[in-house]
Amino acid sequence: MVLGVSPDSAESHRKFKQKHKLPFRLLVDDQHELAEAFGIWKEKSMFGHKYMGIERTTVIIDRNGTIARIFPKVQILGHVKEVQRALKDLD
């Protein structure tokens, strides 16, 4: 099962899912509870301005509920193939 999680609103998720034709659920983490639990709610910086935000991360959790792999600071290009390889390794 694949889930996407972000602090964005349910309406934002609905539009994003529709626009990109995503086949999986998107969960709202508006209180950052899951992001904080995974250690990905971090201080960021843009143009010298510091703020709190999500560090884009992929976490693979195996069938036993154990974290099997973490991909921190995800770069979009090539990431899908990287995750697919990791999932094959779990089988």
N, CA, C and O of each residue as an XYZ file, in Angstrom:
364
protein
N       0.845     -1.171      0.000
C       0.000      0.000      0.000
C       0.896      1.241      0.000
O       1.922      1.289      0.677
N       0.491      2.210     -0.754
C       1.211      3.481     -0.819
C       0.309      4.562     -0.240
O      -0.876      4.637     -0.562
N       0.888      5.398      0.620
C       0.180      6.550      1.184
C       1.065      7.773      1.032
O       2.284      7.680      1.177
N       0.477      8.897      0.747
C       1.184     10.166      0.744
C       0.724     10.959      1.949
O      -0.456     10.927      2.300
N       1.634     11.668      2.582
C       1.286     12.445      3.777
C       1.912     13.829      3.657
O       3.080     13.965      3.291
N       1.123     14.852      3.969
C       1.655     16.215      4.012
C       0.759     17.065      4.911
O      -0.355     16.660      5.241
N       1.240     18.234      5.303
C       0.425     19.107      6.141
C      -0.618     19.904      5.351
O      -1.359     20.697      5.932
N      -0.679     19.701      4.047
C      -1.642     20.429      3.225
C      -3.077     19.995      3.547
O      -3.295     18.931      4.126
N      -4.030     20.813      3.173
C      -5.444     20.553      3.466
C      -5.991     19.403      2.612
O      -5.403     19.027      1.599
N      -7.118     18.863      3.044
C      -7.789     17.799      2.294
C      -8.158     18.280      0.888
O      -8.038     17.529     -0.080
N      -8.600     19.514      0.784
C      -8.960     20.068     -0.536
C      -7.731     20.169     -1.428
O      -7.799     19.848     -2.615
N      -6.622     20.607     -0.876
C      -5.372     20.675     -1.638
C      -4.961     19.282     -2.114
O      -4.533     19.110     -3.255
N      -5.093     18.294     -1.231
C      -4.763     16.914     -1.598
C      -5.662     16.420     -2.722
O      -5.196     15.780     -3.664
N      -6.953     16.722     -2.616
C      -7.902     16.284     -3.640
C      -7.500     16.830     -5.010
O      -7.491     16.089     -5.993
N      -7.173     18.107     -5.077
C      -6.781     18.738     -6.337
C      -5.457     18.168     -6.850
O      -5.318     17.904     -8.044
N      -4.488     17.978     -5.954
C      -3.180     17.452     -6.334
C      -3.319     16.021     -6.864
O      -2.724     15.663     -7.880
N      -4.108     15.219     -6.164
C      -4.328     13.831     -6.574
C      -5.001     13.770     -7.944
O      -4.622     12.961     -8.790
N      -5.981     14.612     -8.154
C      -6.690     14.663     -9.427
C      -5.766     15.154    -10.548
O      -5.743     14.569    -11.631
N      -5.019     16.204    -10.297
C      -4.121     16.786    -11.305
C      -3.066     15.779    -11.769
O      -2.764     15.685    -12.958
N      -2.506     15.023    -10.807
C      -1.418     14.097    -11.131
C      -1.886     12.658    -11.296
O      -1.078     11.748    -11.486
N      -3.222     12.459    -11.220
C      -3.816     11.131    -11.404
C      -3.158     10.085    -10.501
O      -2.778      9.004    -10.951
N      -3.033     10.431     -9.231
C      -2.383      9.536     -8.278
C      -3.327      8.392     -7.906
O      -4.503      8.628     -7.632
N      -2.825      7.161     -7.894
C      -3.675      6.008     -7.576
C      -3.690      5.647     -6.089
O      -4.199      4.588     -5.723
N      -3.143      6.502     -5.234
C      -3.075      6.183     -3.818
C      -3.650      7.314     -2.981
O      -3.874      8.422     -3.470
N      -3.886      7.008     -1.696
C      -4.482      7.973     -0.774
C      -3.452      8.990     -0.304
O      -2.267      8.686     -0.169
N      -3.928     10.196     -0.060
C      -3.116     11.255      0.525
C      -3.714     11.602      1.887
O      -4.913     11.858      2.002
N      -2.876     11.605      2.905
C      -3.329     11.870      4.262
C      -2.917     13.268      4.713
O      -1.831     13.746      4.382
N      -3.789     13.908      5.463
C      -3.529     15.244      5.991
C      -2.850     15.115      7.360
O      -3.355     14.432      8.251
N      -1.709     15.772      7.512
C      -0.976     15.804      8.781
C      -0.813     17.267      9.188
O       0.302     17.762      9.355
N      -1.952     17.946      9.342
C      -1.915     19.391      9.571
C      -1.345     19.790     10.928
O      -0.981     20.949     11.124
N      -1.261     18.860     11.857
C      -0.649     19.151     13.154
C       0.800     18.654     13.208
O       1.461     18.770     14.240
N       1.284     18.108     12.105
C       2.672     17.648     11.938
C       3.034     16.489     12.862
O       4.215     16.240     13.105
N       2.043     15.785     13.375
C       2.304     14.699     14.320
C       3.111     13.570     13.682
O       4.093     13.104     14.260
N       2.703     13.136     12.503
C       3.428     12.061     11.826
C       4.811     12.537     11.382
O       5.799     11.815     11.518
N       4.869     13.751     10.855
C       6.151     14.308     10.412
C       7.127     14.418     11.579
O       8.315     14.131     11.427
N       6.638     14.825     12.718
C       7.501     14.927     13.892
C       7.926     13.543     14.379
O       9.073     13.351     14.783
N       7.007     12.580     14.342
C       7.327     11.215     14.776
C       8.415     10.593     13.895
O       9.249      9.827     14.377
N       8.400     10.925     12.618
C       9.404     10.395     11.691
C      10.646     11.288     11.615
O      11.600     10.963     10.909
N      10.638     12.394     12.329
C      11.806     13.280     12.352
C      12.023     14.055     11.076
O      13.153     14.409     10.740
N      10.933     14.324     10.355
C      11.071     15.039      9.075
C      10.443     16.431      9.102
O      10.400     17.102      8.071
N       9.958     16.876     10.259
C       9.486     18.256     10.432
C      10.704     19.029     10.906
O      11.088     18.940     12.072
N      11.307     19.783     10.007
C      12.619     20.367     10.270
C      12.659     21.850      9.943
O      11.818     22.377      9.215
N      13.668     22.503     10.507
C      13.907     23.894     10.148
C      14.513     23.920      8.747
O      15.453     23.186      8.442
N      13.956     24.775      7.916
C      14.431     24.926      6.549
C      14.812     26.383      6.332
O      14.525     27.243      7.164
N      15.451     26.643      5.226
C      15.879     28.002      4.926
C      15.721     28.273      3.434
O      16.087     27.451      2.595
N      15.172     29.438      3.124
C      15.046     29.851      1.726
C      15.308     31.349      1.664
O      14.635     32.138      2.328
N      16.276     31.725      0.872
C      16.642     33.134      0.716
C      16.918     33.800      2.064
O      16.558     34.956      2.287
N      17.567     33.042      2.963
C      17.920     33.574      4.268
C      16.794     33.569      5.290
O      17.009     33.909      6.453
N      15.591     33.185      4.863
C      14.443     33.122      5.767
C      14.311     31.708      6.315
O      14.237     30.755      5.538
N      14.280     31.552      7.630
C      14.148     30.242      8.255
C      12.683     29.984      8.602
O      11.960     30.882      9.033
N      12.268     28.738      8.404
C      10.892     28.337      8.687
C      10.861     26.830      8.917
O      11.811     26.126      8.575
N       9.783     26.343      9.488
C       9.611     24.912      9.703
C       8.854     24.315      8.527
O       7.916     24.918      8.005
N       9.269     23.130      8.121
C       8.605     22.471      7.011
C       8.998     21.007      6.908
O       9.827     20.510      7.671
N       8.400     20.344      5.971
C       8.641     18.920      5.731
C       9.909     18.739      4.909
O      10.116     19.425      3.908
N      10.755     17.809      5.340
C      11.872     17.367      4.516
C      11.337     16.184      3.717
O      11.042     15.132      4.284
N      11.212     16.352      2.413
C      10.606     15.316      1.569
C      11.342     13.999      1.776
O      12.546     13.900      1.538
N      10.601     12.992      2.221
C      11.168     11.709      2.609
C      10.229     10.588      2.178
O       9.008     10.743      2.214
N      10.803      9.468      1.774
C      10.022      8.266      1.509
C      10.416      7.232      2.552
O      11.599      6.999      2.798
N       9.411      6.618      3.159
C       9.639      5.566      4.152
C       8.934      4.309      3.658
O       7.747      4.339      3.333
N       9.675      3.204      3.605
C       9.083      1.919      3.251
C       8.918      1.129      4.537
O       9.877      0.893      5.271
N       7.678      0.724      4.793
C       7.354     -0.074      5.965
C       6.950     -1.456      5.467
O       6.058     -1.583      4.628
N       7.606     -2.488      5.983
C       7.341     -3.840      5.483
C       6.029     -4.398      6.032
O       5.332     -3.729      6.795
N       5.703     -5.611      5.643
C       4.435     -6.234      6.025
C       4.309     -6.447      7.532
O       3.202     -6.579      8.054
N       5.449     -6.480      8.228
C       5.439     -6.672      9.674
C       5.345     -5.352     10.436
O       5.332     -5.337     11.667
N       5.278     -4.243      9.693
C       5.194     -2.933     10.329
C       6.540     -2.360     10.726
O       6.610     -1.396     11.489
N       7.608     -2.949     10.213
C       8.963     -2.498     10.510
C       9.454     -1.571      9.409
O       9.227     -1.830      8.227
N      10.124     -0.496      9.794
C      10.703      0.396      8.784
C      11.828     -0.357      8.087
O      12.824     -0.729      8.709
N      11.656     -0.576      6.792
C      12.619     -1.345      6.008
C      13.639     -0.447      5.319
O      14.783     -0.848      5.103
N      13.218      0.775      4.974
C      14.117      1.673      4.239
C      13.614      3.099      4.368
O      12.409      3.350      4.352
N      14.548      4.025      4.494
C      14.222      5.449      4.532
C      15.035      6.144      3.450
O      16.246      5.951      3.346
N      14.362      6.948      2.655
C      15.013      7.766      1.624
C      14.870      9.224      2.053
O      13.839      9.837      1.772
N      15.865      9.798      2.723
C      15.765     11.194      3.156
C      16.080     12.161      2.014
O      16.738     11.799      1.039
N      15.604     13.380      2.154
C      15.905     14.456      1.197
C      15.695     14.004     -0.249
O      16.588     14.124     -1.087
N      14.513     13.490     -0.520
C      14.174     12.919     -1.828
C      14.326     13.943     -2.949
O      13.845     15.073     -2.860
N      14.998     13.517     -3.986
C      15.061     14.258     -5.247
C      14.117     13.533     -6.203
O      14.234     12.321     -6.384
N      13.208     14.243     -6.798
C      12.145     13.630     -7.602
C      12.695     12.778     -8.749
O      12.287     11.631     -8.928
N      13.611     13.340     -9.511
C      14.123     12.653    -10.699
C      14.755     11.312    -10.328
O      15.722     11.269     -9.568
N      14.213     10.225    -10.859
C      14.754      8.894    -10.635
C      14.286      8.221     -9.357
O      14.611      7.058     -9.115
N      13.523      8.940     -8.532
C      13.144      8.382     -7.231
C      12.173      7.209     -7.354
O      12.280      6.245     -6.596
N      11.243      7.273     -8.280
C      10.266      6.189     -8.421
C      10.982      4.868     -8.699
O      10.673      3.850     -8.080
N      11.919      4.883     -9.611
C      12.664      3.657     -9.938
C      13.466      3.161     -8.730
O      13.553      1.956     -8.491
N      14.045      4.087     -7.977
C      14.810      3.731     -6.788
C      13.909      3.022     -5.763
O      14.308      2.023     -5.165
N      12.712      3.540     -5.570
C      11.766      2.937     -4.633
C      11.290      1.587     -5.163
O      11.170      0.630     -4.397
N      11.022      1.501     -6.448
C      10.589      0.223     -7.028
C      11.637     -0.867     -6.806
O      11.291     -2.005     -6.488
N      12.924     -0.524     -6.972
C      13.999     -1.498     -6.727
C      13.992     -1.939     -5.265
O      14.125     -3.126     -4.964
N      13.835     -0.980     -4.369
C      13.823     -1.303     -2.933
C      12.648     -2.199     -2.582
O      12.779     -3.100     -1.754
N      11.495     -1.956     -3.209
C      10.324     -2.796     -2.949
C      10.526     -4.211     -3.465
O      10.097     -5.170     -2.824
N      11.171     -4.353     -4.611
C      11.472     -5.683     -5.151
C      12.377     -6.446     -4.205
O      12.232     -7.658     -4.043
N      13.313     -5.744     -3.578
C      14.250     -6.374     -2.643
C      13.531     -6.924     -1.405
O      14.036     -7.832     -0.746
N      12.358     -6.377     -1.093
C      11.599     -6.839      0.067
C      10.887     -8.163     -0.205
O      10.629     -8.937      0.717
N      10.574     -8.414     -1.465
C       9.812     -9.631     -1.814
C      10.597    -10.893     -1.618
O      10.085    -11.984     -1.871
